[in-house]
Amino acid sequence: MNFHTRKWIKPEDLNPNGTLFGGSLLKWIDEEAAIYAIIQLGNQRVVTKFISEINFVSSARQSDIIELGITATEFGRTSITMRCEVRNKITRKSILTIDKMVFVNIGEDGLPAPHGKTEITYIKDRFKDDDLSA
Ligand SMILES: CC(=O)SCCNC(=O)CCNC(=O)[C@H](O)C(C)(C)COP(=O)(O)OP(=O)(O)OC[C@H]1O[C@@H](n2cnc3c(N)ncnc32)[C@H](O)[C@@H]1OP(=O)(O)O
């Protein structure tokens, strides 16, 4: 799993108990998963369809640096399923896990559309035909 996005926990991210507010974390994860799905499916129009149980494993505190990890686990006809983990960047202690996040590829008519993808692609795969010296 690649951990792309780092967040520095600030006062506005906290709940009244002084730990990271779960709602803030879920907002960041939904955006992270949407960006991952957009890149993997090559379509800006993707929507969150389903999120499985969310396990808040441990708390994060102000000034902690956390990192968000997403990986695709399944490519369907119109959907992509991902797994998510959030951990402390420094200690690697797990903060949250979600086994299943399903996003659906949407066509111009607003309906689910086949995406034609079957496996994870990486930057080197996406740009391998380009003449990068130009
Ligand atoms: C990033 C964001 O903030 S998006 C905003 C929040 N999300 C939304 O507003 C989405 C609202 N929901 C919708 O518009 C509709 O439910 C749609 C268009 C996403 C899907 O419509 P549906 O009628 O369910 O479509 P359909 O039955 O064809 O299923 C589409 C895909 O989702 C999968 N799916 C549907 N329901 C579920 C479910 N409960 N769990 C997991 N996967 C599901 C299907 O298996 C299918 O995948 P596949 O083609 O790879 O096999």
The ligand as an ORCA input file, in Angstrom:
! r2SCAN-3c Opt
* xyz 0 1
  C     -16.643     11.425     -4.021
  C     -18.038     11.860     -3.552
  O     -18.184     12.629     -2.689
  S     -19.419     11.200     -4.387
  C     -20.851     11.712     -3.427
  C     -21.468     10.605     -2.654
  N     -21.971      9.545     -3.520
  C     -23.116      9.660     -4.229
  O     -23.781     10.683     -4.222
  C     -23.524      8.451     -5.026
  C     -25.041      8.249     -4.976
  N     -25.409      6.959     -5.595
  C     -25.721      6.873     -6.902
  O     -25.778      7.869     -7.638
  C     -25.998      5.498     -7.442
  O     -26.150      4.585     -6.375
  C     -24.858      5.014     -8.396
  C     -24.995      5.752     -9.743
  C     -23.475      5.238     -7.820
  C     -24.928      3.495     -8.632
  O     -26.221      3.190     -9.002
  P     -26.708      1.650     -8.918
  O     -28.101      1.630     -9.425
  O     -26.392      1.064     -7.586
  O     -25.775      0.995    -10.015
  P     -25.496     -0.537    -10.261
  O     -26.479     -1.421     -9.576
  O     -25.324     -0.651    -11.748
  O     -24.066     -0.774     -9.544
  C     -22.924     -0.093     -9.999
  C     -21.725     -0.767     -9.381
  O     -21.751     -0.561     -7.967
  C     -21.685     -1.827     -7.297
  N     -22.529     -1.737     -6.120
  C     -23.815     -1.364     -6.074
  N     -24.258     -1.406     -4.796
  C     -23.204     -1.790     -4.027
  C     -23.029     -1.998     -2.631
  N     -24.020     -1.832     -1.755
  N     -21.821     -2.403     -2.206
  C     -20.800     -2.576     -3.053
  N     -20.903     -2.380     -4.408
  C     -22.103     -2.004     -4.868
  C     -22.226     -2.837     -8.285
  O     -21.747     -4.135     -8.013
  C     -21.688     -2.273     -9.589
  O     -20.327     -2.620     -9.737
  P     -19.776     -3.476    -11.001
  O     -20.343     -2.847    -12.250
  O     -18.287     -3.319    -10.939
  O     -20.231     -4.881    -10.789
*
